[in-house]
């Protein structure tokens, strides 16, 4: 029994180590991309500031539309969930 427990713990430790390694890679990639994006906007480096502003002006209406659709679907789903919860609650009390 003890041997099985130790084996299970070792497997969990390996999974946890893999998770931390993947998490660390994600953080490192995120920091590198953040630094690149800041350097891309600065005038001395890539000088993409004006093109980024044009892109943001163009994508703002599309992004607002997508967020609005997502919000509507989330609201509808929330209303359905509340109705189902009330229905289950009334079924349990009957």
Secondary structure, DSSP 8 states (H G I E B T S, - for coil): -HHHHHHHHHHHHHHHHHHHHHHHHHHHHHHHHHHHHHHHHSTTTT--HHHHHHHHHHHHHHHHHHHHHHHHHHHHHHHHHHHHHHHHHHHHH-
